[in-house]
Amino acid sequence: MNFGQLEKVMRRLALEAGDRIMAIYESDDFDIRSKSDASPVTAADEAADALISKGLREAFPDVTLITEEQADSHERKADTFLIVDPLDGTKEFIKRRGDFTVNIAYVDSGVPVRGVVYAPAKRRLFFTDAAGNSVEEVGPFQKDAVGTLRPIHVSEPDNDALVVVASKSHRDQATDDYIAKYATAGMTGAGSSLKFCLVATGEADLYPRLGRTMEWDTAAGHAVLAGAGGKVVRFDDHTPLTYGKPGYENPFFIAHAPGVKLKAAR
């Protein structure tokens, strides 16, 4: 893989998809439908998916593409693949809360090694550069010219005063019970893959997820966090979270700065 080309293509497609999404987000109304799993889907999901899929297939025709909105792609199996969630946080989008993201990642041998996460309503753009290091770009954003970049890195956490980030839409008692095992100095809420990025920038130390997610929900954020020195591990045994699993479904997991002393699941 030409990682320089990959960086440019993923970044540009994320920005272009963000424009499509915001045009619908800022409209007076938009249709909401339910998919077969009862999750919501909007015209923004579909428009962003079409744009990203076309761009990736043109740029990397020989690489397997997995995308949330194309059910037939979920049957594909490969050691190396591109994986896309064109609009993560559809519930946040519908509620007009702004915490939604465009996610594109490249997985090699089960590991998400490159990714881009773009939150168009918040004007925050995170990606791994050609060398695999994670950066946040400071807007305004141009499609074909990278602007000012800020290298990002996870925190050096104080285990007596951790900052925890948790889901806005999927917070439950099991998550609260697990967080209670830690000494915390603060809690912050975020939607979609932004939670990975907050750990990547050091704005949070720990993100536990005790709920169903799919690989397209997490791969890009995982890549950004890894490129900033962070880790994502399974909740049950703290081994690395891997990709290319049957059905592209994740187990519960914990994203964290390496200095966090993880607590046992039970």
N, C-alpha and C positions, 0 to 999 in steps of 0.2 A: 504493500500500500504506500502510495505517495502521501505522506502525512501533511506536507505543505499544501497540496491540492485539497486534501480532505478538510483541513482547517478552513480554507477559503470557501469551499462549497457549502459546508455545514453552516458556517456563520452567515453567509449570504442568504441561504434558503430560510434559516430561522428568522432573519430580519424581514424577508419578503412575506413569509407566512404570518409574522406578527402584524404586518400592515393589513393583510386580508382579515385577520381576526379582529383588529381594532375597528375596521370599517363596519363590521357587523355589530360589534360591542357598543359602538356609539350611535347605532341606528335606533329609531323609536321602538322597534319591536323585532323579534326574531322567533322562528319556530323552534320548538323543543319536542323531540321525539324520544321514545324509549327503544333501546336495542334489546336483543333477545335475552340478555342477562339483567334487564330492567334498569341498566345505567342510562343516563341521559346522553343525547347527542344533538348537536346543533349544526346549522349550516356552516358555522365557523370551523368546527371540527373537520367537516368534509372538504371545505375549500382549502384549508391549510394542508390536509393530507394529500389532496390532489397535486398541489403545488410542490410539496416536498418530495413526494414519490416520483414525479416526473423529473425533477432536477437530479435526484440521486440516481435514477436509472440511466439518465443521459451521461452523467459523469462517471458512474461506476457500474457499467452494465453486467460485469461478471461477478458482482458481489450480491449475495442473497439479501433481500430486503424483507424485513418483518415490520408491519405497521399495525397499530391497534385497529384502525378503521377498515382494514381489508381482511376479513375473516379467513379467506383462503390462504393468506400468508402464514397463518398460525400453524399450518400443517407442514411448513417447510422446515428442514433440518440442515444445519451446517455448523462447522466449527468456527467459521468467520462470517459475520453478518452485520449489516446495518439495521438498527432498530429505532422506530419512531413512535412517539406519542405527539401528534400534531397539536393537541390542546389538552394538556394535563391540568386538571382542576376545573372540569366543565361545570361542576356545581358552584364553584366560586365565580365563574364566568356568568352563569345564569343569575346569580344573586348580585352581580355587578360589584364584587368585592375586590377585584383586581389581582388576586393571588393565583393567577393561572399562567402557565408556561408552555413554550414550544420546546420540544426535546428531541434531539437527534444524537445517536451514539453509534460507535463502532466497537464491536465485540470481537476479540481474538482469543481463541482457545478458552472460552468461558469467562474471560475478563474484559470488562468495558475499559478500553484503553484511551479512547478519545470521546469527547462529548461537548455539546453546546446546550445551554439552558438560557432561554430568553423569556423574560417577563415583560411583555410589551406595555401593559398598563402601568407598571412600576418603573419602566425605562431602566431595567437592570439586565445586563448581558454578561454571562459567564461562559467561558469555554477553555478547552485545553489547546495550547498552541502546538506547533509542529513537533516540538521536543517533548510534549506530554506534560508541560507545566501549566497550571491553571492560572487564569487571569480574569479580572473583571474590566470590561471596557467602559470608559466614561463617555457618555453621549455628548452631543447628538451623533447618531450613527449613520454612516454612509455605507451603501451596499458593497462597494468595491474598493473601499479604502479603510483600513483599520485605524481607529482613532487612538486616543491616549489609553494606555493599558496600565492597570495596577496589579502587580503580582499579588496573589492571595495565598494565605497559609492558615492552617488550623491553629487554634489557641494552644498555649501551655496551661492546661486547666488546673484550677485549685480544687482538689477533690472534696474540700470542705465548703465549697461555694460554687457549685456547678450551675451553668445556665443551660436549661433544657428547652428544646423546641419540640412542639407536638402539633398534630394535625388539628385544624379548625373544624373539619367536617367529620372526622372519624375518631374523635377522642372518646374513650370509654373507661369503665371502672378498672378493667385489667391494666390499661396503660397507666392510669393514675396510681394503682397499687404498685406497679413496677417503679415508677418515678419516685415513689415514696421511700424506696430503698436507699436513695441517694441524699446527700446533704446539698441542698440547692440554694442558690442566691437569687434565682429568678427564673421565670417561665416566660416563654414567648410563643405565640401561635403563628402559624403560617400554613398556607395551602400549597398543594402540589409539590413539585420537586424543589421549590424554593427552600425547603427545610434542609436539604443536603447542602445547598449553597450557603446558608447561614452558618452551618458547621464549618464549611470550607473557608469562610472569611474570618472565622474566629468570633462571630457574633453569638454563637452558641457552641456548647461543648458536646452535646449529646442529643441524639434523636432516636428514640425507640419507636418501632412500628409493630404493634400487635394487632394486625389486621391484614386482610387480603390485599395484595398488590400483584401486578403483573410486571414482567421484565421491562416492558416499554415505559412503565411508570417511573422506573428507578435507574435505568442504565445510564442516561446522560448525567443525572445528578451524581450517581456513583462515580462516574469518570471524573467529573469536576472535583469531587471531594478527594478522590485518590490522587489527583494531580496537585492537590493542595496539602498532601501529607496525611490525609485522613483514611479511615477504614470503614468498611461495611461488613458486618459479620452476621451469621445466623443467630437468632435469639436463643435457640435451644442449646447449642454447644460452642458458640463463639468461633466457629470455623468460618473462613471467608465465604461470602455470598457469591455464588457462581451463576453463570448465564448459559442459556441453551437447554434449560430443563424441560421436561415434558409439559406441553401446554403453555410454556413460557410463564408459569405461575411461580411466585416467590413464597418461601416460608416467612414467618415473622423474622424481623431483623433489627439490628442496632447499628446506626451510623454514629461515629464518634471520633473525637480527637484521640490519638494514641495514648495520651497521658491519663485518660479516664480509666479508673479502676472499675471494670465492669462487674456488676452483680450477677449472681446466678439467676437463672430463669425461675427457679422455685425456691 
